[in-house]
Amino acid sequence: MENSNIITIQHPEEFKDGVRILMRTLRSKEGGKVNKPDRVAEKVVSRNREEFDKIFAHLMSKREGQERIYSTVDERDMDKAIRLFKYRQLDADYFDKESRNSFYTDIFNRWISALQAPESRKGTLFMVDVDNDKETGDETPKILNEIVRESIEIVHEYPTKNGRHLILKPFNPSIVNFSVQKNGMMLWVYNNDKPE
């Protein structure tokens, strides 16, 4: 594979600040696991920009084929995540033996799940995934018109393989006709070629 096919998105440095989850994964439509692909992804936690850059370089060095690299849009709150993890751990201690043991044998993923939970966010940014559908065409102008009409602030936007992602300040989602992700993962690296 030629390096020219690898697209690395340049995001503002503040999206590396604080506690973040970085993930290297292969989407199911590009040959990855169909059911819960994040369970087989490589996930690492960074605590500041320097760690983020080191972890990102590590994930890039291990990246293969169509794998993508993502990170959490919002910083994570360690104290909230630890509290949530402990609640879940206490609950698991009263599960049937097999379920309890499954919790402990999969403890890293349980920790990441607590850290990635909506209640463990430090911020409240929204993300909109605008795909250029072959049948309906580019939805960007329609969505941007709604954003302007409702005076919604765009914090950051970037192109993706099939469209673009918009990161927005929080607002009441019921005032618009498009869907928002309230606990999204932002894309950092993808391939611009088609899988074989």
N, CA, C and O of each residue as an XYZ file, in Angstrom:
784
protein
N       0.830     -1.181      0.000
C       0.000      0.000      0.000
C       0.874      1.243      0.000
O       1.850      1.323      0.746
N       0.526      2.205     -0.830
C       1.311      3.428     -0.899
C       0.892      4.377      0.215
O      -0.284      4.472      0.569
N       1.894      5.085      0.763
C       1.603      6.020      1.835
C       0.690      7.151      1.401
O       0.023      7.755      2.241
N       0.642      7.459      0.087
C      -0.199      8.549     -0.392
C      -1.685      8.271     -0.159
O      -2.496      9.197     -0.170
N      -2.050      6.988      0.054
C      -3.445      6.637      0.308
C      -3.853      6.863      1.756
O      -5.043      6.875      2.070
N      -2.877      7.042      2.641
C      -3.179      7.243      4.056
C      -3.467      8.716      4.296
O      -2.628      9.577      4.031
N      -4.656      8.994      4.797
C      -5.057     10.368      5.090
C      -4.967     10.582      6.594
O      -5.640      9.895      7.362
N      -4.147     11.526      7.013
C      -4.054     11.918      8.421
C      -4.698     13.292      8.549
O      -4.260     14.254      7.919
N      -5.727     13.374      9.359
C      -6.482     14.617      9.520
C      -5.808     15.485     10.577
O      -5.463     15.010     11.659
N      -5.629     16.740     10.255
C      -5.035     17.693     11.192
C      -6.148     18.370     11.991
O      -6.927     19.156     11.452
N      -6.208     18.053     13.273
C      -7.199     18.645     14.160
C      -6.520     19.678     15.058
O      -5.308     19.611     15.265
N      -7.282     20.627     15.593
C      -6.709     21.566     16.566
C      -6.109     20.811     17.762
O      -6.619     19.770     18.175
N      -5.034     21.350     18.296
C      -4.309     20.694     19.389
C      -5.176     20.441     20.621
O      -4.921     19.496     21.367
N      -6.205     21.279     20.847
C      -7.020     21.080     22.053
C      -7.762     19.750     22.056
O      -8.219     19.302     23.107
N      -7.887     19.113     20.892
C      -8.521     17.793     20.852
C      -7.570     16.681     21.302
O      -7.915     15.501     21.246
N      -6.377     17.065     21.748
C      -5.432     16.119     22.354
C      -5.330     16.331     23.864
O      -4.704     15.533     24.563
N      -5.940     17.396     24.365
C      -5.832     17.744     25.785
C      -6.616     16.783     26.668
O      -7.585     16.160     26.234
N      -6.173     16.679     27.921
C      -6.904     15.909     28.918
C      -6.910     14.426     28.638
O      -6.156     13.929     27.801
N      -7.770     13.727     29.351
C      -7.879     12.273     29.219
C      -8.709     11.957     27.978
O      -9.831     12.439     27.824
N      -8.137     11.142     27.101
C      -8.799     10.750     25.853
C      -8.586      9.257     25.621
O      -7.583      8.686     26.050
N      -9.527      8.646     24.947
C      -9.368      7.264     24.497
C      -9.010      7.310     23.020
O      -9.713      7.936     22.227
N      -7.916      6.648     22.646
C      -7.547      6.490     21.244
C      -7.809      5.043     20.858
O      -7.589      4.132     21.657
N      -8.276      4.832     19.641
C      -8.640      3.489     19.213
C      -8.186      3.243     17.782
O      -8.417      4.061     16.892
N      -7.535      2.097     17.575
C      -7.162      1.613     16.232
C      -8.080      0.453     15.929
O      -8.092     -0.546     16.649
N      -8.865      0.585     14.842
C      -9.870     -0.443     14.569
C     -10.140     -0.554     13.073
O      -9.804      0.335     12.291
N     -10.747     -1.651     12.709
C     -11.163     -1.902     11.331
C     -12.682     -1.971     11.324
O     -13.268     -2.816     12.002
N     -13.324     -1.090     10.563
C     -14.786     -1.090     10.501
C     -15.290     -2.357      9.825
O     -14.612     -2.923      8.968
N     -16.482     -2.799     10.212
C     -17.021     -4.043      9.660
C     -17.171     -3.978      8.146
O     -16.936     -4.976      7.465
N     -17.562     -2.810      7.599
C     -17.738     -2.720      6.151
C     -16.421     -2.709      5.394
O     -16.405     -2.763      4.164
N     -15.311     -2.640      6.129
C     -13.993     -2.716      5.494
C     -13.250     -3.988      5.907
O     -12.023     -4.061      5.828
N     -14.020     -4.990      6.349
C     -13.440     -6.293      6.643
C     -13.237     -6.599      8.113
O     -12.685     -7.647      8.449
N     -13.667     -5.715      8.995
C     -13.507     -5.937     10.436
C     -14.616     -6.796     11.003
O     -15.464     -7.303     10.268
N     -14.605     -6.955     12.306
C     -15.609     -7.749     13.000
C     -16.971     -7.082     12.845
O     -17.100     -5.873     13.033
N     -17.974     -7.863     12.506
C     -19.302     -7.308     12.250
C     -19.992     -6.907     13.548
O     -20.578     -5.828     13.625
N     -19.931     -7.751     14.558
C     -20.618     -7.489     15.820
C     -19.644     -6.905     16.840
O     -18.682     -7.563     17.236
N     -19.897     -5.673     17.260
C     -19.073     -4.973     18.247
C     -17.594     -4.904     17.849
O     -16.750     -5.461     18.551
N     -17.262     -4.230     16.736
C     -15.862     -4.162     16.292
C     -14.935     -3.496     17.299
O     -13.730     -3.751     17.293
N     -15.490     -2.632     18.180
C     -14.645     -1.972     19.179
C     -14.088     -2.957     20.197
O     -13.098     -2.658     20.866
N     -14.712     -4.132     20.325
C     -14.220     -5.124     21.294
C     -12.904     -5.755     20.849
O     -12.171     -6.296     21.676
N     -12.595     -5.693     19.557
C     -11.331     -6.254     19.074
C     -10.350     -5.152     18.687
O      -9.269     -5.429     18.167
N     -10.729     -3.915     18.939
C      -9.858     -2.788     18.608
C      -8.765     -2.634     19.667
O      -8.894     -3.106     20.797
N      -7.689     -1.960     19.266
C      -6.667     -1.593     20.242
C      -7.056     -0.240     20.814
O      -7.209      0.735     20.078
N      -7.214     -0.184     22.135
C      -7.633      1.040     22.808
C      -6.580      1.436     23.833
O      -6.095      0.605     24.601
N      -6.233      2.727     23.831
C      -5.213      3.238     24.747
C      -5.710      4.572     25.287
O      -6.405      5.314     24.593
N      -5.347      4.870     26.536
C      -5.780      6.112     27.179
C      -4.597      7.070     27.275
O      -3.512      6.697     27.719
N      -4.829      8.318     26.848
C      -3.803      9.354     27.010
C      -4.300     10.369     28.038
O      -5.503     10.502     28.262
N      -3.352     11.087     28.664
C      -3.727     12.048     29.706
C      -3.331     13.484     29.393
O      -3.665     14.399     30.146
N      -2.622     13.688     28.289
C      -2.200     15.036     27.898
C      -1.717     14.987     26.446
O      -1.679     13.924     25.826
N      -1.351     16.150     25.920
C      -0.942     16.215     24.502
C       0.280     15.358     24.212
O       0.345     14.695     23.177
N       1.247     15.369     25.119
C       2.479     14.604     24.880
C       2.180     13.114     24.812
O       2.667     12.421     23.918
N       1.379     12.616     25.754
C       1.006     11.201     25.716
C       0.189     10.890     24.471
O       0.370      9.847     23.843
N      -0.705     11.798     24.123
C      -1.532     11.596     22.935
C      -0.636     11.384     21.713
O      -0.827     10.435     20.953
N       0.345     12.276     21.531
C       1.231     12.176     20.371
C       2.022     10.871     20.366
O       2.189     10.254     19.314
N       2.508     10.447     21.530
C       3.263      9.179     21.616
C       2.368      7.987     21.293
O       2.760      7.092     20.544
N       1.169      7.983     21.859
C       0.237      6.875     21.615
C      -0.194      6.859     20.152
O      -0.289      5.797     19.536
N      -0.451      8.034     19.605
C      -0.832      8.130     18.195
C       0.266      7.549     17.305
O      -0.020      6.795     16.375
N       1.518      7.900     17.587
C       2.649      7.368     16.805
C       2.722      5.846     16.942
O       2.988      5.144     15.967
N       2.485      5.341     18.152
C       2.490      3.891     18.387
C       1.388      3.215     17.564
O       1.633      2.202     16.908
N       0.170      3.780     17.600
C      -0.941      3.194     16.843
C      -0.674      3.245     15.340
O      -1.019      2.314     14.613
N      -0.063      4.327     14.880
C       0.282      4.442     13.460
C       1.292      3.372     13.054
O       1.209      2.823     11.956
N       2.248      3.076     13.941
C       3.275      2.083     13.617
C       2.691      0.672     13.520
O       3.261     -0.185     12.844
N       1.569      0.424     14.183
C       0.940     -0.899     14.173
C      -0.221     -1.000     13.175
O      -0.731     -2.090     12.914
N      -0.621      0.120     12.634
C      -1.766      0.195     11.735
C      -1.533     -0.626     10.466
O      -0.450     -0.598      9.881
N      -2.582     -1.364     10.050
C      -2.491     -2.186      8.832
C      -3.731     -1.991      7.973
O      -4.821     -1.733      8.483
N      -3.550     -2.117      6.660
C      -4.675     -2.130      5.727
C      -5.601     -0.941      5.868
O      -5.167      0.209      5.815
N      -6.893     -1.230      6.050
C      -7.936     -0.209      6.122
C      -8.206      0.273      7.560
O      -9.191      0.973      7.796
N      -7.358     -0.089      8.503
C      -7.600      0.317      9.889
C      -7.645      1.837     10.015
O      -6.927      2.565      9.329
N      -8.504      2.280     10.905
C      -8.670      3.703     11.185
C      -8.210      3.995     12.613
O      -8.143      3.099     13.455
N      -7.898      5.251     12.866
C      -7.572      5.686     14.220
C      -8.568      6.774     14.609
O      -8.782      7.739     13.876
N      -9.171      6.589     15.783
C     -10.157      7.517     16.325
C      -9.717      7.963     17.717
O      -8.857      7.343     18.344
N     -10.324      9.050     18.186
C     -10.218      9.413     19.603
C     -11.540     10.020     20.038
O     -12.349     10.439     19.210
N     -11.750     10.061     21.345
C     -12.976     10.653     21.866
C     -13.005     12.145     21.559
O     -11.991     12.831     21.690
N     -14.164     12.644     21.151
C     -14.327     14.072     20.874
C     -14.168     14.863     22.166
O     -13.451     15.863     22.207
N     -14.833     14.413     23.210
C     -14.776     15.101     24.506
C     -13.716     14.487     25.411
O     -13.474     13.281     25.379
N     -13.090     15.334     26.213
C     -12.211     14.836     27.274
C     -13.027     13.954     28.202
O     -14.250     14.075     28.276
N     -12.344     13.068     28.905
C     -13.001     12.192     29.869
C     -12.676     12.675     31.277
O     -11.622     13.266     31.509
N     -13.571     12.424     32.200
C     -13.388     12.774     33.602
C     -13.022     11.498     34.363
O     -13.864     10.624     34.567
N     -11.764     11.401     34.778
C     -11.282     10.175     35.436
C     -12.068      9.868     36.704
O     -12.407      8.711     36.953
N     -12.363     10.887     37.510
C     -13.083     10.640     38.765
C     -14.469     10.055     38.503
O     -14.886      9.111     39.174
N     -15.179     10.618     37.525
C     -16.503     10.083     37.180
C     -16.390      8.660     36.642
O     -17.205      7.801     36.977
N     -15.380      8.412     35.806
C     -15.201      7.076     35.227
C     -14.847      6.051     36.296
O     -15.352      4.928     36.271
N     -13.993      6.424     37.225
C     -13.622      5.510     38.313
C     -14.847      5.171     39.156
O     -15.060      4.013     39.516
N     -15.650      6.184     39.468
C     -16.869      5.956     40.253
C     -17.806      5.012     39.514
O     -18.335      4.071     40.106
N     -18.015      5.258     38.220
C     -18.893      4.403     37.418
C     -18.347      2.977     37.345
O     -19.100      2.011     37.461
N     -17.025      2.853     37.151
C     -16.418      1.527     37.085
C     -16.637      0.769     38.400
O     -16.939     -0.425     38.390
N     -16.483      1.460     39.513
C     -16.672      0.804     40.823
C     -18.120      0.373     41.031
O     -18.376     -0.688     41.601
N     -19.074      1.192     40.572
C     -20.484      0.778     40.650
C     -20.705     -0.488     39.846
O     -21.346     -1.431     40.310
N     -20.163     -0.498     38.621
C     -20.336     -1.670     37.763
C     -19.637     -2.899     38.347
O     -20.145     -4.017     38.252
N     -18.474     -2.682     38.947
C     -17.742     -3.781     39.569
C     -18.526     -4.359     40.748
O     -18.616     -5.576     40.908
N     -19.087     -3.479     41.565
C     -19.881     -3.936     42.707
C     -21.104     -4.723     42.225
O     -21.440     -5.761     42.794
N     -21.765     -4.230     41.178
C     -22.890     -4.967     40.604
C     -22.448     -6.350     40.130
O     -23.127     -7.349     40.369
N     -21.300     -6.390     39.456
C     -20.802     -7.667     38.914
C     -20.515     -8.678     40.015
O     -20.644     -9.884     39.804
N     -20.129     -8.193     41.176
C     -19.839     -9.106     42.291
C     -21.075     -9.877     42.742
O     -20.953    -10.893     43.425
N     -22.254     -9.406     42.369
C     -23.493    -10.080     42.744
C     -24.169    -10.768     41.561
O     -25.293    -11.256     41.679
N     -23.472    -10.804     40.410
C     -23.964    -11.567     39.261
C     -23.787    -13.051     39.551
O     -23.172    -13.424     40.550
N     -24.333    -13.907     38.669
C     -24.022    -15.329     38.772
C     -22.517    -15.500     38.550
O     -21.870    -14.627     37.972
N     -21.972    -16.606     39.000
C     -20.523    -16.803     39.012
C     -19.888    -16.622     37.631
O     -18.845    -15.980     37.504
N     -20.512    -17.183     36.606
C     -19.936    -17.091     35.259
C     -19.893    -15.638     34.770
O     -18.892    -15.198     34.205
N     -20.978    -14.904     34.990
C     -21.030    -13.502     34.571
C     -20.043    -12.654     35.366
O     -19.388    -11.772     34.811
N     -19.938    -12.922     36.657
C     -18.977    -12.193     37.492
C     -17.560    -12.436     37.002
O     -16.775    -11.497     36.870
N     -17.231    -13.684     36.734
C     -15.884    -14.009     36.266
C     -15.601    -13.396     34.896
O     -14.469    -12.999     34.617
N     -16.624    -13.316     34.037
C     -16.459    -12.677     32.732
C     -16.103    -11.207     32.889
O     -15.293    -10.674     32.131
N     -16.716    -10.549     33.882
C     -16.398     -9.148     34.138
C     -14.905     -8.997     34.435
O     -14.246     -8.111     33.891
N     -14.383     -9.853     35.287
C     -12.982     -9.718     35.697
C     -11.986    -10.191     34.633
O     -10.866     -9.684     34.567
N     -12.382    -11.148     33.810
C     -11.454    -11.567     32.758
C     -11.420    -10.559     31.605
O     -10.517    -10.595     30.769
N     -12.395     -9.674     31.568
C     -12.464     -8.647     30.525
C     -12.360     -7.249     31.160
O     -12.979     -6.293     30.695
N     -11.571     -7.159     32.221
C     -11.590     -5.949     33.051
C     -11.091     -4.698     32.326
O     -11.587     -3.604     32.598
N     -10.133     -4.825     31.418
C      -9.652     -3.635     30.710
C     -10.768     -3.043     29.852
O     -10.977     -1.830     29.859
N     -11.481     -3.886     29.119
C     -12.597     -3.390     28.304
C     -13.701     -2.805     29.174
O     -14.373     -1.859     28.764
N     -13.899     -3.357     30.376
C     -14.909     -2.807     31.299
C     -14.484     -1.415     31.770
O     -15.317     -0.522     31.928
N     -13.175     -1.240     31.993
C     -12.671      0.072     32.392
C     -12.842      1.078     31.251
O     -13.300      2.199     31.474
N     -12.474      0.677     30.024
C     -12.626      1.563     28.868
C     -14.100      1.918     28.676
O     -14.424      3.061     28.352
N     -14.984      0.958     28.871
C     -16.417      1.202     28.743
C     -16.886      2.264     29.739
O     -17.686      3.133     29.392
N     -16.393      2.193     30.963
C     -16.754      3.200     31.976
C     -16.190      4.562     31.591
O     -16.864      5.581     31.744
N     -14.969      4.585     31.097
C     -14.330      5.842     30.703
C     -15.025      6.463     29.488
O     -15.098      7.685     29.364
N     -15.527      5.620     28.606
C     -16.160      6.096     27.380
C     -17.653      6.386     27.559
O     -18.285      6.938     26.659
N     -18.208      6.028     28.683
C     -19.639      6.238     28.923
C     -19.986      7.727     28.869
O     -19.171      8.565     29.256
N     -21.185      8.061     28.394
C     -21.579      9.478     28.310
C     -21.439     10.226     29.636
O     -21.063     11.398     29.650
N     -21.738      9.559     30.739
C     -21.664     10.222     32.045
C     -20.229     10.496     32.497
O     -20.022     11.172     33.504
N     -19.231      9.979     31.765
C     -17.823     10.230     32.100
C     -17.202     11.323     31.231
O     -15.995     11.553     31.297
N     -18.010     11.991     30.425
C     -17.485     13.089     29.605
C     -17.180     14.302     30.469
O     -17.855     14.561     31.466
N     -16.153     15.037     30.071
C     -15.883     16.320     30.696
C     -16.574     17.428     29.925
O     -17.026     18.408     30.516
N     -16.659     17.283     28.621
C     -17.323     18.267     27.770
C     -18.655     17.747     27.287
O     -19.110     16.676     27.690
N     -19.276     18.527     26.409
C     -20.579     18.110     25.880
C     -20.697     18.460     24.394
O     -21.761     18.885     23.944
N     -19.641     18.289     23.646
C     -19.692     18.600     22.218
C     -20.545     17.573     21.481
O     -20.611     16.408     21.872
N     -21.193     18.020     20.412
C     -21.973     17.142     19.549
C     -21.207     16.940     18.247
O     -20.434     17.802     17.828
N     -21.428     15.794     17.614
C     -20.813     15.534     16.319
C     -21.893     15.143     15.322
O     -22.816     14.397     15.650
N     -21.769     15.653     14.100
C     -22.695     15.313     13.022
C     -21.879     14.668     11.909
O     -20.900     15.238     11.428
N     -22.294     13.473     11.508
C     -21.646     12.741     10.424
C     -22.455     12.987      9.159
O     -23.582     12.507      9.041
N     -21.894     13.727      8.218
C     -22.590     14.055      6.975
C     -21.961     13.236      5.848
O     -20.873     13.557      5.369
N     -22.652     12.184      5.434
C     -22.168     11.360      4.321
C     -22.769     11.841      3.019
O     -23.937     12.228      2.969
N     -21.970     11.815      1.968
C     -22.471     12.141      0.629
C     -23.062     10.875      0.031
O     -22.347     10.052     -0.540
N     -24.361     10.731      0.168
C     -25.075      9.557     -0.316
C     -25.230      9.623     -1.835
O     -25.537     10.683     -2.380
N     -25.019      8.493     -2.523
C     -25.109      8.461     -3.984
C     -26.514      8.813     -4.471
O     -26.670      9.433     -5.523
N     -27.540      8.417     -3.705
C     -28.919      8.667     -4.133
C     -29.409     10.056     -3.735
O     -30.011     10.762     -4.544
N     -29.149     10.448     -2.485
C     -29.681     11.730     -2.006
C     -28.713     12.881     -2.241
O     -29.103     14.043     -2.125
N     -27.457     12.581     -2.569
C     -26.474     13.633     -2.825
C     -25.863     14.183     -1.552
O     -25.972     13.578     -0.486
N     -25.224     15.327     -1.670
C     -24.528     15.956     -0.552
C     -25.538     16.642      0.367
O     -26.238     17.568     -0.044
N     -25.604     16.173      1.624
C     -26.536     16.743      2.600
C     -25.938     17.952      3.320
O     -26.626     18.602      4.108
N     -24.667     18.259      3.061
C     -23.990     19.325      3.801
C     -24.713     20.665      3.710
O     -24.940     21.282      4.751
N     -25.093     21.156      2.516
C     -25.746     22.468      2.456
C     -27.025     22.543      3.291
O     -27.261     23.537      3.979
N     -27.851     21.494      3.233
C     -29.102     21.478      3.995
C     -28.827     21.554      5.494
O     -29.469     22.320      6.213
N     -27.871     20.756      5.959
C     -27.522     20.754      7.389
C     -26.901     22.087      7.794
O     -27.223     22.631      8.850
N     -26.011     22.611      6.954
C     -25.395     23.907      7.270
C     -26.430     25.024      7.320
O     -26.312     25.936      8.138
N     -27.436     24.967      6.461
C     -28.508     25.965      6.508
C     -29.250     25.924      7.843
O     -29.576     26.965      8.413
N     -29.512     24.708      8.334
C     -30.169     24.574      9.638
C     -29.279     25.104     10.756
O     -29.757     25.769     11.675
N     -27.987     24.807     10.676
C     -27.046     25.270     11.693
C     -27.013     26.795     11.742
O     -27.020     27.386     12.822
N     -26.978     27.430     10.570
C     -26.975     28.893     10.502
C     -28.309     29.445     11.021
O     -28.336     30.380     11.821
N     -29.410     28.853     10.554
C     -30.747     29.312     10.963
C     -30.922     29.286     12.482
O     -31.527     30.189     13.059
N     -30.385     28.239     13.127
C     -30.562     28.068     14.571
C     -29.399     28.650     15.384
O     -29.350     28.476     16.602
N     -28.467     29.335     14.721
C     -27.305     29.965     15.386
C     -26.504     28.967     16.217
O     -26.104     29.256     17.345
N     -26.279     27.791     15.639
C     -25.480     26.750     16.305
C     -24.021     26.977     15.959
O     -23.675     27.222     14.804
N     -23.175     26.895     16.962
C     -21.754     27.166     16.739
C     -20.999     25.905     16.314
O     -21.064     24.873     16.981
N     -20.285     26.008     15.196
C     -19.415     24.920     14.729
C     -18.049     25.134     15.367
O     -17.408     26.162     15.149
N     -17.609     24.162     16.151
C     -16.313     24.231     16.821
C     -15.193     23.822     15.872
O     -14.114     24.413     15.867
N     -15.476     22.786     15.062
C     -14.470     22.236     14.154
C     -15.185     21.397     13.113
O     -16.228     20.808     13.397
N     -14.635     21.338     11.918
C     -15.163     20.438     10.898
C     -13.998     19.893     10.084
O     -12.961     20.540      9.935
N     -14.195     18.691      9.563
C     -13.124     18.075      8.772
C     -13.699     17.093      7.766
O     -14.753     16.501      8.001
N     -13.002     16.918      6.636
C     -13.486     15.984      5.613
C     -13.224     14.537      6.028
O     -12.255     14.241      6.727
N     -14.106     13.649      5.583
C     -13.937     12.212      5.776
C     -13.974     11.547      4.402
O     -14.140     12.218      3.383
N     -13.819     10.248      4.384
C     -13.795      9.507      3.116
C     -15.086      9.704      2.321
O     -15.049      9.801      1.095
N     -16.228      9.764      3.012
C     -17.520      9.841      2.328
C     -18.309     11.120      2.626
O     -19.514     11.170      2.380
N     -17.658     12.130      3.139
C     -18.385     13.355      3.470
C     -17.586     14.230      4.411
O     -16.451     14.607      4.117
N     -18.196     14.556      5.562
C     -17.489     15.373      6.554
C     -18.109     15.185      7.932
O     -19.246     14.730      8.066
N     -17.340     15.543      8.947
C     -17.815     15.562     10.324
C     -17.848     17.009     10.792
O     -16.916     17.775     10.547
N     -18.921     17.368     11.461
C     -19.053     18.681     12.075
C     -19.078     18.491     13.584
O     -19.841     17.668     14.089
N     -18.263     19.233     14.303
C     -18.276     19.197     15.759
C     -18.895     20.507     16.221
O     -18.425     21.593     15.880
N     -19.966     20.378     17.009
C     -20.792     21.520     17.354
C     -20.858     21.737     18.858
O     -20.751     20.792     19.639
N     -21.036     22.998     19.254
C     -21.354     23.305     20.653
C     -22.714     22.677     20.945
O     -23.535     22.544     20.037
N     -22.967     22.289     22.195
C     -24.243     21.640     22.513
C     -25.442     22.568     22.275
O     -25.343     23.787     22.423
N     -26.570     21.962     21.904
C     -27.818     22.685     21.659
C     -28.950     21.684     21.828
O     -28.699     20.499     22.044
N     -30.170     22.136     21.736
C     -31.328     21.257     21.841
C     -31.519     20.540     20.506
O     -31.933     21.175     19.536
N     -31.234     19.248     20.424
C     -31.312     18.530     19.134
C     -32.706     18.498     18.518
O     -32.843     18.241     17.323
N     -33.739     18.754     19.311
C     -35.105     18.698     18.774
C     -35.410     19.857     17.820
O     -36.431     19.831     17.133
N     -34.547     20.865     17.768
C     -34.806     22.021     16.892
C     -34.298     21.808     15.470
O     -34.532     22.644     14.596
N     -33.593     20.677     15.228
C     -33.058     20.413     13.885
C     -33.571     19.080     13.355
O     -34.097     18.258     14.105
N     -33.410     18.881     12.047
C     -33.884     17.661     11.395
C     -32.784     16.641     11.145
O     -33.034     15.610     10.521
N     -31.582     16.907     11.616
C     -30.493     15.943     11.443
C     -30.141     15.340     12.800
O     -30.436     15.917     13.847
N     -29.508     14.169     12.762
C     -29.165     13.493     14.014
C     -27.763     13.884     14.465
O     -26.882     14.157     13.649
N     -27.578     13.905     15.780
C     -26.284     14.243     16.364
C     -25.785     13.093     17.222
O     -26.572     12.349     17.808
N     -24.472     12.960     17.288
C     -23.834     12.019     18.214
C     -23.386     12.834     19.417
O     -22.665     13.821     19.272
N     -23.815     12.421     20.605
C     -23.495     13.189     21.802
C     -22.263     12.675     22.529
O     -21.824     13.288     23.501
N     -21.707     11.583     22.086
C     -20.537     11.009     22.756
C     -19.642     10.395     21.680
O     -19.258      9.228     21.763
N     -19.318     11.204     20.671
C     -18.703     10.684     19.454
C     -17.214     10.412     19.533
O     -16.519     10.792     20.475
N     -16.761      9.727     18.482
C     -15.341      9.457     18.277
C     -14.939     10.186     16.998
O     -15.567     10.016     15.953
N     -13.883     11.003     17.092
C     -13.439     11.735     15.905
C     -12.370     10.950     15.174
O     -11.521     10.299     15.783
N     -12.429     11.026     13.865
C     -11.530     10.292     12.985
C     -10.212     11.050     12.836
O     -10.200     12.264     12.636
N      -9.096     10.308     12.937
C      -7.767     10.904     12.757
C      -7.064     10.366     11.522
O      -6.366     11.110     10.832
N      -7.243      9.061     11.232
C      -6.528      8.437     10.108
C      -7.447      7.450      9.402
O      -8.167      6.682     10.040
N      -7.408      7.485      8.075
C      -8.127      6.511      7.261
C      -7.421      6.376      5.927
O      -6.533      7.166      5.609
N      -7.812      5.372      5.137
C      -7.266      5.189      3.796
C      -8.238      5.767      2.793
O      -9.453      5.633      2.944
N      -7.707      6.407      1.772
C      -8.542      7.009      0.741
C      -8.787      6.061     -0.422
O      -9.437      6.439     -1.397
N      -8.282      4.845     -0.339
C      -8.499      3.879     -1.425
C      -9.612      2.930     -1.038
O     -10.025      2.892      0.121
N     -10.101      2.165     -1.997
C     -11.154      1.187     -1.754
C     -10.520     -0.128     -1.318
O      -9.472     -0.508     -1.839
N     -11.161     -0.850     -0.339
C     -10.636     -2.146      0.047
C     -10.702     -3.134     -1.113
O     -11.619     -3.079     -1.933
N      -9.730     -4.034     -1.177
C      -9.702     -5.016     -2.276
C     -10.696     -6.121     -2.020
O     -10.820     -7.039     -2.830
